[in-house]
């Protein structure tokens, strides 16, 4: 057995999925895609949201989220 059999597990950010308005299915409806580099913000009304880019097409993505989900991504 090799020494240190395996690298230490890297902490991966939870995958955040959101609707991409550019990626469409056969019925011309937006599809759920994974968001790259989500930036979580809180607006003046206290709602949390994430902005990022689609991992498939590179288009802009936006998603409102709960406070608990936002805290895990911050």
N, CA, C and O atoms as a Tripos MOL2 file, in Angstrom:
@<TRIPOS>MOLECULE
protein
  296   295    74     0     0
PROTEIN
NO_CHARGES

@<TRIPOS>ATOM
      1 N           0.8440   -1.1710    0.0000 N.3       1 UNK1
      2 CA          0.0000    0.0000    0.0000 C.3       1 UNK1
      3 C           0.8940    1.2390    0.0000 C.2       1 UNK1
      4 O           1.7890    1.3470    0.8370 O.2       1 UNK1
      5 N           0.6640    2.1900   -0.9370 N.am      2 UNK2
      6 CA          1.5180    3.3800   -0.9730 C.3       2 UNK2
      7 C           1.2920    4.2640    0.2400 C.2       2 UNK2
      8 O           0.2220    4.2930    0.8470 O.2       2 UNK2
      9 N           2.3810    4.9970    0.5650 N.am      3 UNK3
     10 CA          2.2760    5.8830    1.7190 C.3       3 UNK3
     11 C           1.2540    6.9750    1.4670 C.2       3 UNK3
     12 O           1.1520    7.4860    0.3510 O.2       3 UNK3
     13 N           0.4990    7.3360    2.4910 N.am      4 UNK4
     14 CA         -0.4870    8.4020    2.3740 C.3       4 UNK4
     15 C          -1.4900    8.1280    1.2670 C.2       4 UNK4
     16 O          -1.8470    9.0290    0.5090 O.2       4 UNK4
     17 N          -1.9400    6.8910    1.1750 N.am      5 UNK5
     18 CA         -2.8030    6.4230    0.0900 C.3       5 UNK5
     19 C          -3.9840    7.3620   -0.1790 C.2       5 UNK5
     20 O          -5.0920    7.1450    0.3130 O.2       5 UNK5
     21 N          -3.7270    8.3920   -0.9570 N.am      6 UNK6
     22 CA         -4.7970    9.3260   -1.3280 C.3       6 UNK6
     23 C          -4.5510   10.7120   -0.7740 C.2       6 UNK6
     24 O          -3.9870   10.8860    0.3070 O.2       6 UNK6
     25 N          -4.9820   11.6730   -1.5290 N.am      7 UNK7
     26 CA         -4.8510   13.0570   -1.0960 C.3       7 UNK7
     27 C          -5.9440   13.3790   -0.0850 C.2       7 UNK7
     28 O          -6.9980   12.7440   -0.0760 O.2       7 UNK7
     29 N          -5.6890   14.3560    0.7570 N.am      8 UNK8
     30 CA         -6.7660   14.7630    1.6620 C.3       8 UNK8
     31 C          -7.9300   15.3110    0.8480 C.2       8 UNK8
     32 O          -7.7400   15.9760   -0.1710 O.2       8 UNK8
     33 N          -9.1190   15.0210    1.3130 N.am      9 UNK9
     34 CA        -10.3100   15.4730    0.5790 C.3       9 UNK9
     35 C         -10.3740   16.9860    0.5790 C.2       9 UNK9
     36 O         -10.2290   17.6300    1.6180 O.2       9 UNK9
     37 N         -10.5940   17.5460   -0.6010 N.am     10 UNK10
     38 CA        -10.7640   18.9860   -0.7180 C.3      10 UNK10
     39 C         -12.1970   19.3110   -0.3430 C.2      10 UNK10
     40 O         -13.1120   18.5200   -0.5730 O.2      10 UNK10
     41 N         -12.3770   20.4870    0.2370 N.am     11 UNK11
     42 CA        -13.7360   20.9240    0.5610 C.3      11 UNK11
     43 C         -14.3510   21.4860   -0.7070 C.2      11 UNK11
     44 O         -13.8760   22.4820   -1.2520 O.2      11 UNK11
     45 N         -15.3920   20.8530   -1.1630 N.am     12 UNK12
     46 CA        -16.0860   21.3380   -2.3430 C.3      12 UNK12
     47 C         -17.3370   22.0820   -1.9060 C.2      12 UNK12
     48 O         -18.0700   21.6320   -1.0250 O.2      12 UNK12
     49 N         -17.5690   23.2310   -2.5390 N.am     13 UNK13
     50 CA        -18.7860   23.9780   -2.2600 C.3      13 UNK13
     51 C         -19.9550   23.1660   -2.8040 C.2      13 UNK13
     52 O         -19.8610   22.5500   -3.8660 O.2      13 UNK13
     53 N         -21.0310   23.1750   -2.0790 N.am     14 UNK14
     54 CA        -22.2130   22.4450   -2.5260 C.3      14 UNK14
     55 C         -22.6380   22.9610   -3.9010 C.2      14 UNK14
     56 O         -22.5890   24.1620   -4.1680 O.2      14 UNK14
     57 N         -23.0520   22.0440   -4.7610 N.am     15 UNK15
     58 CA        -23.5000   22.4530   -6.0910 C.3      15 UNK15
     59 C         -24.7890   23.2420   -5.9740 C.2      15 UNK15
     60 O         -25.7520   22.7990   -5.3490 O.2      15 UNK15
     61 N         -24.7930   24.3990   -6.5760 N.am     16 UNK16
     62 CA        -25.9780   25.2350   -6.5740 C.3      16 UNK16
     63 C         -26.5820   25.1750   -7.9600 C.2      16 UNK16
     64 O         -25.9390   25.5420   -8.9440 O.2      16 UNK16
     65 N         -27.8130   24.7120   -8.0360 N.am     17 UNK17
     66 CA        -28.4920   24.6120   -9.3260 C.3      17 UNK17
     67 C         -29.5270   25.7110   -9.4360 C.2      17 UNK17
     68 O         -30.2070   26.0500   -8.4670 O.2      17 UNK17
     69 N         -29.6340   26.2610  -10.6320 N.am     18 UNK18
     70 CA        -30.6040   27.3150  -10.9030 C.3      18 UNK18
     71 C         -31.0360   27.1920  -12.3590 C.2      18 UNK18
     72 O         -30.4200   26.4740  -13.1460 O.2      18 UNK18
     73 N         -32.1090   27.9060  -12.7040 N.am     19 UNK19
     74 CA        -32.5850   27.8930  -14.0820 C.3      19 UNK19
     75 C         -31.6800   28.7460  -14.9540 C.2      19 UNK19
     76 O         -31.3490   29.8770  -14.6000 O.2      19 UNK19
     77 N         -31.2830   28.2020  -16.0950 N.am     20 UNK20
     78 CA        -30.5140   28.9570  -17.0790 C.3      20 UNK20
     79 C         -31.4750   29.3370  -18.2010 C.2      20 UNK20
     80 O         -32.1260   28.4720  -18.7870 O.2      20 UNK20
     81 N         -31.5600   30.6180  -18.4950 N.am     21 UNK21
     82 CA        -32.4920   31.0940  -19.5150 C.3      21 UNK21
     83 C         -31.9760   30.8430  -20.9340 C.2      21 UNK21
     84 O         -32.7490   30.8930  -21.8910 O.2      21 UNK21
     85 N         -30.6830   30.5760  -21.0730 N.am     22 UNK22
     86 CA        -30.1260   30.3040  -22.4030 C.3      22 UNK22
     87 C         -30.2110   28.8230  -22.7670 C.2      22 UNK22
     88 O         -30.4820   28.4810  -23.9180 O.2      22 UNK22
     89 N         -29.9810   27.9440  -21.7890 N.am     23 UNK23
     90 CA        -30.0300   26.4970  -22.0310 C.3      23 UNK23
     91 C         -31.4890   26.0650  -22.0390 C.2      23 UNK23
     92 O         -32.1680   26.1570  -21.0160 O.2      23 UNK23
     93 N         -31.9690   25.6040  -23.1630 N.am     24 UNK24
     94 CA        -33.3820   25.2240  -23.3060 C.3      24 UNK24
     95 C         -33.4930   23.7420  -23.6520 C.2      24 UNK24
     96 O         -32.5900   23.1590  -24.2530 O.2      24 UNK24
     97 N         -34.6260   23.1410  -23.2580 N.am     25 UNK25
     98 CA        -34.8730   21.7470  -23.5980 C.3      25 UNK25
     99 C         -35.6710   21.6590  -24.8960 C.2      25 UNK25
    100 O         -35.8450   22.6660  -25.5820 O.2      25 UNK25
    101 N         -36.1520   20.4830  -25.2380 N.am     26 UNK26
    102 CA        -36.8820   20.2570  -26.4840 C.3      26 UNK26
    103 C         -38.1860   21.0510  -26.5320 C.2      26 UNK26
    104 O         -38.6660   21.3890  -27.6140 O.2      26 UNK26
    105 N         -38.7640   21.3510  -25.3620 N.am     27 UNK27
    106 CA        -40.0170   22.1180  -25.2970 C.3      27 UNK27
    107 C         -39.7700   23.6140  -25.1590 C.2      27 UNK27
    108 O         -40.6970   24.3730  -24.8740 O.2      27 UNK27
    109 N         -38.5220   24.0430  -25.3600 N.am     28 UNK28
    110 CA        -38.1200   25.4440  -25.2850 C.3      28 UNK28
    111 C         -38.2970   26.0320  -23.8900 C.2      28 UNK28
    112 O         -38.5650   27.2250  -23.7480 O.2      28 UNK28
    113 N         -38.1460   25.1940  -22.8500 N.am     29 UNK29
    114 CA        -38.2370   25.6540  -21.4690 C.3      29 UNK29
    115 C         -36.8250   25.7330  -20.8830 C.2      29 UNK29
    116 O         -35.9610   24.9360  -21.2490 O.2      29 UNK29
    117 N         -36.5840   26.6840  -19.9790 N.am     30 UNK30
    118 CA        -35.2610   26.7720  -19.3340 C.3      30 UNK30
    119 C         -34.9470   25.4950  -18.5640 C.2      30 UNK30
    120 O         -35.8480   24.8420  -18.0380 O.2      30 UNK30
    121 N         -33.6790   25.1480  -18.5010 N.am     31 UNK31
    122 CA        -33.2650   23.9270  -17.8070 C.3      31 UNK31
    123 C         -32.4500   24.2620  -16.5670 C.2      31 UNK31
    124 O         -31.8300   25.3230  -16.4840 O.2      31 UNK31
    125 N         -32.4570   23.3450  -15.6030 N.am     32 UNK32
    126 CA        -31.6540   23.5030  -14.3910 C.3      32 UNK32
    127 C         -30.2070   23.1460  -14.7130 C.2      32 UNK32
    128 O         -29.9240   22.0810  -15.2610 O.2      32 UNK32
    129 N         -29.3110   24.0400  -14.3710 N.am     33 UNK33
    130 CA        -27.8890   23.8300  -14.5870 C.3      33 UNK33
    131 C         -27.1320   24.1910  -13.3090 C.2      33 UNK33
    132 O         -27.6730   24.8570  -12.4270 O.2      33 UNK33
    133 N         -25.8940   23.7520  -13.2190 N.am     34 UNK34
    134 CA        -25.0460   24.0590  -12.0690 C.3      34 UNK34
    135 C         -24.4590   25.4590  -12.2530 C.2      34 UNK34
    136 O         -23.9870   25.8100  -13.3340 O.2      34 UNK34
    137 N         -24.4980   26.2510  -11.1790 N.am     35 UNK35
    138 CA        -23.9690   27.6110  -11.2170 C.3      35 UNK35
    139 C         -22.4920   27.6040  -10.8350 C.2      35 UNK35
    140 O         -22.1060   27.0500   -9.8060 O.2      35 UNK35
    141 N         -21.6720   28.2310  -11.6840 N.am     36 UNK36
    142 CA        -20.2410   28.3560  -11.4040 C.3      36 UNK36
    143 C         -20.0010   29.6380  -10.6180 C.2      36 UNK36
    144 O         -20.6260   30.6630  -10.8900 O.2      36 UNK36
    145 N         -19.1100   29.5840   -9.6560 N.am     37 UNK37
    146 CA        -18.6870   30.7390   -8.8680 C.3      37 UNK37
    147 C         -19.8410   31.5840   -8.3380 C.2      37 UNK37
    148 O         -19.9130   32.7750   -8.6420 O.2      37 UNK37
    149 N         -20.7440   30.9990   -7.5550 N.am     38 UNK38
    150 CA        -21.8720   31.8070   -7.0570 C.3      38 UNK38
    151 C         -21.4120   32.8590   -6.0530 C.2      38 UNK38
    152 O         -20.6030   32.5780   -5.1690 O.2      38 UNK38
    153 N         -21.9290   34.0520   -6.1990 N.am     39 UNK39
    154 CA        -21.6690   35.1590   -5.2800 C.3      39 UNK39
    155 C         -22.9750   35.4310   -4.5250 C.2      39 UNK39
    156 O         -23.9690   35.8450   -5.1210 O.2      39 UNK39
    157 N         -22.9600   35.1970   -3.2220 N.am     40 UNK40
    158 CA        -24.1690   35.3510   -2.4060 C.3      40 UNK40
    159 C         -24.2210   36.7690   -1.8510 C.2      40 UNK40
    160 O         -23.2380   37.2710   -1.3070 O.2      40 UNK40
    161 N         -25.3810   37.4080   -1.9950 N.am     41 UNK41
    162 CA        -25.5820   38.7630   -1.4760 C.3      41 UNK41
    163 C         -26.9100   38.8250   -0.7270 C.2      41 UNK41
    164 O         -27.7680   37.9530   -0.8670 O.2      41 UNK41
    165 N         -27.0520   39.8820    0.0700 N.am     42 UNK42
    166 CA        -28.2960   40.1250    0.8000 C.3      42 UNK42
    167 C         -28.8000   41.4980    0.3630 C.2      42 UNK42
    168 O         -28.0570   42.4780    0.4150 O.2      42 UNK42
    169 N         -30.0620   41.5710   -0.0670 N.am     43 UNK43
    170 CA        -30.5810   42.8560   -0.5420 C.3      43 UNK43
    171 C         -31.1470   43.6760    0.6120 C.2      43 UNK43
    172 O         -31.1380   43.2340    1.7610 O.2      43 UNK43
    173 N         -31.6410   44.8770    0.2980 N.am     44 UNK44
    174 CA        -32.1260   45.7910    1.3320 C.3      44 UNK44
    175 C         -33.3640   45.2760    2.0520 C.2      44 UNK44
    176 O         -33.6560   45.7240    3.1610 O.2      44 UNK44
    177 N         -34.0920   44.3520    1.4520 N.am     45 UNK45
    178 CA        -35.2770   43.7710    2.0960 C.3      45 UNK45
    179 C         -34.9410   42.5420    2.9270 C.2      45 UNK45
    180 O         -35.8270   41.9570    3.5510 O.2      45 UNK45
    181 N         -33.6790   42.1460    2.9430 N.am     46 UNK46
    182 CA        -33.2540   41.0160    3.7550 C.3      46 UNK46
    183 C         -33.2750   39.6700    3.0500 C.2      46 UNK46
    184 O         -33.0590   38.6400    3.6880 O.2      46 UNK46
    185 N         -33.5330   39.6560    1.7390 N.am     47 UNK47
    186 CA        -33.5480   38.3880    0.9960 C.3      47 UNK47
    187 C         -32.1550   38.0760    0.4730 C.2      47 UNK47
    188 O         -31.4110   38.9690    0.0660 O.2      47 UNK47
    189 N         -31.8200   36.8050    0.4920 N.am     48 UNK48
    190 CA        -30.5320   36.3580   -0.0070 C.3      48 UNK48
    191 C         -30.6790   35.8990   -1.4570 C.2      48 UNK48
    192 O         -31.7110   35.3560   -1.8520 O.2      48 UNK48
    193 N         -29.6300   36.1280   -2.2340 N.am     49 UNK49
    194 CA        -29.6360   35.6820   -3.6220 C.3      49 UNK49
    195 C         -28.2190   35.3050   -4.0250 C.2      49 UNK49
    196 O         -27.2420   35.7000   -3.3880 O.2      49 UNK49
    197 N         -28.1350   34.5330   -5.0960 N.am     50 UNK50
    198 CA        -26.8420   34.1330   -5.6350 C.3      50 UNK50
    199 C         -26.7960   34.4910   -7.1110 C.2      50 UNK50
    200 O         -27.7650   34.2930   -7.8440 O.2      50 UNK50
    201 N         -25.6590   35.0210   -7.5330 N.am     51 UNK51
    202 CA        -25.4220   35.3190   -8.9410 C.3      51 UNK51
    203 C         -24.1890   34.5470   -9.3630 C.2      51 UNK51
    204 O         -23.2220   34.4300   -8.6100 O.2      51 UNK51
    205 N         -24.2360   34.0210  -10.5810 N.am     52 UNK52
    206 CA        -23.1080   33.2720  -11.0930 C.3      52 UNK52
    207 C         -23.2530   33.0470  -12.5730 C.2      52 UNK52
    208 O         -24.0400   33.7150  -13.2440 O.2      52 UNK52
    209 N         -22.4770   32.0860  -13.0880 N.am     53 UNK53
    210 CA        -22.5200   31.7620  -14.5040 C.3      53 UNK53
    211 C         -22.8750   30.3070  -14.6880 C.2      53 UNK53
    212 O         -22.5490   29.4590  -13.8570 O.2      53 UNK53
    213 N         -23.5550   30.0290  -15.7990 N.am     54 UNK54
    214 CA        -23.9430   28.6650  -16.1380 C.3      54 UNK54
    215 C         -22.6910   27.8660  -16.4870 C.2      54 UNK54
    216 O         -21.8200   28.3510  -17.2090 O.2      54 UNK54
    217 N         -22.6060   26.6470  -15.9750 N.am     55 UNK55
    218 CA        -21.4420   25.8030  -16.2580 C.3      55 UNK55
    219 C         -21.4850   25.2480  -17.6780 C.2      55 UNK55
    220 O         -20.4560   24.8050  -18.1890 O.2      55 UNK55
    221 N         -22.6440   25.2610  -18.3280 N.am     56 UNK56
    222 CA        -22.7690   24.7310  -19.6830 C.3      56 UNK56
    223 C         -22.5060   25.7860  -20.7460 C.2      56 UNK56
    224 O         -21.6820   25.5760  -21.6360 O.2      56 UNK56
    225 N         -23.2100   26.9410  -20.6610 N.am     57 UNK57
    226 CA        -23.1290   27.9310  -21.7390 C.3      57 UNK57
    227 C         -22.4220   29.2180  -21.3310 C.2      57 UNK57
    228 O         -22.0690   30.0200  -22.1970 O.2      57 UNK57
    229 N         -22.2060   29.4350  -20.0380 N.am     58 UNK58
    230 CA        -21.5300   30.6410  -19.5850 C.3      58 UNK58
    231 C         -22.4430   31.8340  -19.4000 C.2      58 UNK58
    232 O         -21.9690   32.9340  -19.1160 O.2      58 UNK58
    233 N         -23.7520   31.6390  -19.5560 N.am     59 UNK59
    234 CA        -24.7050   32.7320  -19.3810 C.3      59 UNK59
    235 C         -24.8670   33.1080  -17.9230 C.2      59 UNK59
    236 O         -24.5440   32.3240  -17.0310 O.2      59 UNK59
    237 N         -25.3680   34.3120  -17.6830 N.am     60 UNK60
    238 CA        -25.5950   34.7770  -16.3170 C.3      60 UNK60
    239 C         -26.7670   34.0370  -15.6940 C.2      60 UNK60
    240 O         -27.7480   33.7230  -16.3690 O.2      60 UNK60
    241 N         -26.6550   33.7570  -14.3810 N.am     61 UNK61
    242 CA        -27.7050   33.0690  -13.6430 C.3      61 UNK61
    243 C         -27.9740   33.8230  -12.3520 C.2      61 UNK61
    244 O         -27.0900   34.4940  -11.8190 O.2      61 UNK61
    245 N         -29.2030   33.7100  -11.8500 N.am     62 UNK62
    246 CA        -29.6310   34.3700  -10.6200 C.3      62 UNK62
    247 C         -30.6060   33.4530   -9.9090 C.2      62 UNK62
    248 O         -31.4240   32.7880  -10.5440 O.2      62 UNK62
    249 N         -30.5120   33.4200   -8.5720 N.am     63 UNK63
    250 CA        -31.4380   32.5900   -7.8080 C.3      63 UNK63
    251 C         -31.6310   33.1850   -6.4230 C.2      63 UNK63
    252 O         -30.6600   33.5110   -5.7410 O.2      63 UNK63
    253 N         -32.9040   33.3280   -6.0010 N.am     64 UNK64
    254 CA        -33.2000   33.6700   -4.6190 C.3      64 UNK64
    255 C         -33.0090   32.4120   -3.7860 C.2      64 UNK64
    256 O         -33.2420   31.3030   -4.2670 O.2      64 UNK64
    257 N         -32.5820   32.5830   -2.5320 N.am     65 UNK65
    258 CA        -32.3480   31.4220   -1.6840 C.3      65 UNK65
    259 C         -32.6820   31.7400   -0.2320 C.2      65 UNK65
    260 O         -32.8160   32.8990    0.1620 O.2      65 UNK65
    261 N         -32.8110   30.6700    0.5460 N.am     66 UNK66
    262 CA        -33.1090   30.8350    1.9670 C.3      66 UNK66
    263 C         -31.8530   31.2850    2.7090 C.2      66 UNK66
    264 O         -30.7400   31.1720    2.1940 O.2      66 UNK66
    265 N         -32.0430   31.7900    3.9090 N.am     67 UNK67
    266 CA        -30.9150   32.2450    4.7110 C.3      67 UNK67
    267 C         -29.9880   31.0870    5.0520 C.2      67 UNK67
    268 O         -28.7670   31.2470    5.0480 O.2      67 UNK67
    269 N         -30.5590   29.9190    5.3470 N.am     68 UNK68
    270 CA        -29.7470   28.7480    5.7030 C.3      68 UNK68
    271 C         -28.8700   28.3170    4.5230 C.2      68 UNK68
    272 O         -27.6890   28.0190    4.7070 O.2      68 UNK68
    273 N         -29.4380   28.2820    3.3140 N.am     69 UNK69
    274 CA        -28.6560   27.9070    2.1410 C.3      69 UNK69
    275 C         -27.5800   28.9470    1.8510 C.2      69 UNK69
    276 O         -26.4660   28.5990    1.4590 O.2      69 UNK69
    277 N         -27.9090   30.2160    2.0420 N.am     70 UNK70
    278 CA        -26.9530   31.2840    1.7770 C.3      70 UNK70
    279 C         -25.7770   31.1940    2.7380 C.2      70 UNK70
    280 O         -24.6330   31.4080    2.3370 O.2      70 UNK70
    281 N         -26.0440   30.8790    3.9990 N.am     71 UNK71
    282 CA        -24.9690   30.7980    5.0030 C.3      71 UNK71
    283 C         -24.0030   29.6650    4.6720 C.2      71 UNK71
    284 O         -22.8090   29.7860    4.9470 O.2      71 UNK71
    285 N         -24.4850   28.5660    4.0900 N.am     72 UNK72
    286 CA        -23.5900   27.4560    3.7430 C.3      72 UNK72
    287 C         -22.6850   27.8260    2.5740 C.2      72 UNK72
    288 O         -21.5830   27.2900    2.4600 O.2      72 UNK72
    289 N         -23.1250   28.7240    1.7110 N.am     73 UNK73
    290 CA        -22.3200   29.1180    0.5510 C.3      73 UNK73
    291 C         -21.4200   30.3140    0.8250 C.2      73 UNK73
    292 O         -20.5030   30.5830    0.0480 O.2      73 UNK73
    293 N         -21.6640   31.0380    1.9190 N.am     74 UNK74
    294 CA        -20.8650   32.2380    2.2110 C.3      74 UNK74
    295 C         -19.4970   31.8850    2.7370 C.2      74 UNK74
    296 O         -18.7000   32.7760    3.0320 O.2      74 UNK74
@<TRIPOS>BOND
     1     1     2 1
     2     2     3 1
     3     3     4 2
     4     3     5 am
     5     5     6 1
     6     6     7 1
     7     7     8 2
     8     7     9 am
     9     9    10 1
    10    10    11 1
    11    11    12 2
    12    11    13 am
    13    13    14 1
    14    14    15 1
    15    15    16 2
    16    15    17 am
    17    17    18 1
    18    18    19 1
    19    19    20 2
    20    19    21 am
    21    21    22 1
    22    22    23 1
    23    23    24 2
    24    23    25 am
    25    25    26 1
    26    26    27 1
    27    27    28 2
    28    27    29 am
    29    29    30 1
    30    30    31 1
    31    31    32 2
    32    31    33 am
    33    33    34 1
    34    34    35 1
    35    35    36 2
    36    35    37 am
    37    37    38 1
    38    38    39 1
    39    39    40 2
    40    39    41 am
    41    41    42 1
    42    42    43 1
    43    43    44 2
    44    43    45 am
    45    45    46 1
    46    46    47 1
    47    47    48 2
    48    47    49 am
    49    49    50 1
    50    50    51 1
    51    51    52 2
    52    51    53 am
    53    53    54 1
    54    54    55 1
    55    55    56 2
    56    55    57 am
    57    57    58 1
    58    58    59 1
    59    59    60 2
    60    59    61 am
    61    61    62 1
    62    62    63 1
    63    63    64 2
    64    63    65 am
    65    65    66 1
    66    66    67 1
    67    67    68 2
    68    67    69 am
    69    69    70 1
    70    70    71 1
    71    71    72 2
    72    71    73 am
    73    73    74 1
    74    74    75 1
    75    75    76 2
    76    75    77 am
    77    77    78 1
    78    78    79 1
    79    79    80 2
    80    79    81 am
    81    81    82 1
    82    82    83 1
    83    83    84 2
    84    83    85 am
    85    85    86 1
    86    86    87 1
    87    87    88 2
    88    87    89 am
    89    89    90 1
    90    90    91 1
    91    91    92 2
    92    91    93 am
    93    93    94 1
    94    94    95 1
    95    95    96 2
    96    95    97 am
    97    97    98 1
    98    98    99 1
    99    99   100 2
   100    99   101 am
   101   101   102 1
   102   102   103 1
   103   103   104 2
   104   103   105 am
   105   105   106 1
   106   106   107 1
   107   107   108 2
   108   107   109 am
   109   109   110 1
   110   110   111 1
   111   111   112 2
   112   111   113 am
   113   113   114 1
   114   114   115 1
   115   115   116 2
   116   115   117 am
   117   117   118 1
   118   118   119 1
   119   119   120 2
   120   119   121 am
   121   121   122 1
   122   122   123 1
   123   123   124 2
   124   123   125 am
   125   125   126 1
   126   126   127 1
   127   127   128 2
   128   127   129 am
   129   129   130 1
   130   130   131 1
   131   131   132 2
   132   131   133 am
   133   133   134 1
   134   134   135 1
   135   135   136 2
   136   135   137 am
   137   137   138 1
   138   138   139 1
   139   139   140 2
   140   139   141 am
   141   141   142 1
   142   142   143 1
   143   143   144 2
   144   143   145 am
   145   145   146 1
   146   146   147 1
   147   147   148 2
   148   147   149 am
   149   149   150 1
   150   150   151 1
   151   151   152 2
   152   151   153 am
   153   153   154 1
   154   154   155 1
   155   155   156 2
   156   155   157 am
   157   157   158 1
   158   158   159 1
   159   159   160 2
   160   159   161 am
   161   161   162 1
   162   162   163 1
   163   163   164 2
   164   163   165 am
   165   165   166 1
   166   166   167 1
   167   167   168 2
   168   167   169 am
   169   169   170 1
   170   170   171 1
   171   171   172 2
   172   171   173 am
   173   173   174 1
   174   174   175 1
   175   175   176 2
   176   175   177 am
   177   177   178 1
   178   178   179 1
   179   179   180 2
   180   179   181 am
   181   181   182 1
   182   182   183 1
   183   183   184 2
   184   183   185 am
   185   185   186 1
   186   186   187 1
   187   187   188 2
   188   187   189 am
   189   189   190 1
   190   190   191 1
   191   191   192 2
   192   191   193 am
   193   193   194 1
   194   194   195 1
   195   195   196 2
   196   195   197 am
   197   197   198 1
   198   198   199 1
   199   199   200 2
   200   199   201 am
   201   201   202 1
   202   202   203 1
   203   203   204 2
   204   203   205 am
   205   205   206 1
   206   206   207 1
   207   207   208 2
   208   207   209 am
   209   209   210 1
   210   210   211 1
   211   211   212 2
   212   211   213 am
   213   213   214 1
   214   214   215 1
   215   215   216 2
   216   215   217 am
   217   217   218 1
   218   218   219 1
   219   219   220 2
   220   219   221 am
   221   221   222 1
   222   222   223 1
   223   223   224 2
   224   223   225 am
   225   225   226 1
   226   226   227 1
   227   227   228 2
   228   227   229 am
   229   229   230 1
   230   230   231 1
   231   231   232 2
   232   231   233 am
   233   233   234 1
   234   234   235 1
   235   235   236 2
   236   235   237 am
   237   237   238 1
   238   238   239 1
   239   239   240 2
   240   239   241 am
   241   241   242 1
   242   242   243 1
   243   243   244 2
   244   243   245 am
   245   245   246 1
   246   246   247 1
   247   247   248 2
   248   247   249 am
   249   249   250 1
   250   250   251 1
   251   251   252 2
   252   251   253 am
   253   253   254 1
   254   254   255 1
   255   255   256 2
   256   255   257 am
   257   257   258 1
   258   258   259 1
   259   259   260 2
   260   259   261 am
   261   261   262 1
   262   262   263 1
   263   263   264 2
   264   263   265 am
   265   265   266 1
   266   266   267 1
   267   267   268 2
   268   267   269 am
   269   269   270 1
   270   270   271 1
   271   271   272 2
   272   271   273 am
   273   273   274 1
   274   274   275 1
   275   275   276 2
   276   275   277 am
   277   277   278 1
   278   278   279 1
   279   279   280 2
   280   279   281 am
   281   281   282 1
   282   282   283 1
   283   283   284 2
   284   283   285 am
   285   285   286 1
   286   286   287 1
   287   287   288 2
   288   287   289 am
   289   289   290 1
   290   290   291 1
   291   291   292 2
   292   291   293 am
   293   293   294 1
   294   294   295 1
   295   295   296 2
@<TRIPOS>SUBSTRUCTURE
     1 UNK1         2 RESIDUE 1 A UNK
     2 UNK2         6 RESIDUE 1 A UNK
     3 UNK3        10 RESIDUE 1 A UNK
     4 UNK4        14 RESIDUE 1 A UNK
     5 UNK5        18 RESIDUE 1 A UNK
     6 UNK6        22 RESIDUE 1 A UNK
     7 UNK7        26 RESIDUE 1 A UNK
     8 UNK8        30 RESIDUE 1 A UNK
     9 UNK9        34 RESIDUE 1 A UNK
    10 UNK10       38 RESIDUE 1 A UNK
    11 UNK11       42 RESIDUE 1 A UNK
    12 UNK12       46 RESIDUE 1 A UNK
    13 UNK13       50 RESIDUE 1 A UNK
    14 UNK14       54 RESIDUE 1 A UNK
    15 UNK15       58 RESIDUE 1 A UNK
    16 UNK16       62 RESIDUE 1 A UNK
    17 UNK17       66 RESIDUE 1 A UNK
    18 UNK18       70 RESIDUE 1 A UNK
    19 UNK19       74 RESIDUE 1 A UNK
    20 UNK20       78 RESIDUE 1 A UNK
    21 UNK21       82 RESIDUE 1 A UNK
    22 UNK22       86 RESIDUE 1 A UNK
    23 UNK23       90 RESIDUE 1 A UNK
    24 UNK24       94 RESIDUE 1 A UNK
    25 UNK25       98 RESIDUE 1 A UNK
    26 UNK26      102 RESIDUE 1 A UNK
    27 UNK27      106 RESIDUE 1 A UNK
    28 UNK28      110 RESIDUE 1 A UNK
    29 UNK29      114 RESIDUE 1 A UNK
    30 UNK30      118 RESIDUE 1 A UNK
    31 UNK31      122 RESIDUE 1 A UNK
    32 UNK32      126 RESIDUE 1 A UNK
    33 UNK33      130 RESIDUE 1 A UNK
    34 UNK34      134 RESIDUE 1 A UNK
    35 UNK35      138 RESIDUE 1 A UNK
    36 UNK36      142 RESIDUE 1 A UNK
    37 UNK37      146 RESIDUE 1 A UNK
    38 UNK38      150 RESIDUE 1 A UNK
    39 UNK39      154 RESIDUE 1 A UNK
    40 UNK40      158 RESIDUE 1 A UNK
    41 UNK41      162 RESIDUE 1 A UNK
    42 UNK42      166 RESIDUE 1 A UNK
    43 UNK43      170 RESIDUE 1 A UNK
    44 UNK44      174 RESIDUE 1 A UNK
    45 UNK45      178 RESIDUE 1 A UNK
    46 UNK46      182 RESIDUE 1 A UNK
    47 UNK47      186 RESIDUE 1 A UNK
    48 UNK48      190 RESIDUE 1 A UNK
    49 UNK49      194 RESIDUE 1 A UNK
    50 UNK50      198 RESIDUE 1 A UNK
    51 UNK51      202 RESIDUE 1 A UNK
    52 UNK52      206 RESIDUE 1 A UNK
    53 UNK53      210 RESIDUE 1 A UNK
    54 UNK54      214 RESIDUE 1 A UNK
    55 UNK55      218 RESIDUE 1 A UNK
    56 UNK56      222 RESIDUE 1 A UNK
    57 UNK57      226 RESIDUE 1 A UNK
    58 UNK58      230 RESIDUE 1 A UNK
    59 UNK59      234 RESIDUE 1 A UNK
    60 UNK60      238 RESIDUE 1 A UNK
    61 UNK61      242 RESIDUE 1 A UNK
    62 UNK62      246 RESIDUE 1 A UNK
    63 UNK63      250 RESIDUE 1 A UNK
    64 UNK64      254 RESIDUE 1 A UNK
    65 UNK65      258 RESIDUE 1 A UNK
    66 UNK66      262 RESIDUE 1 A UNK
    67 UNK67      266 RESIDUE 1 A UNK
    68 UNK68      270 RESIDUE 1 A UNK
    69 UNK69      274 RESIDUE 1 A UNK
    70 UNK70      278 RESIDUE 1 A UNK
    71 UNK71      282 RESIDUE 1 A UNK
    72 UNK72      286 RESIDUE 1 A UNK
    73 UNK73      290 RESIDUE 1 A UNK
    74 UNK74      294 RESIDUE 1 A UNK
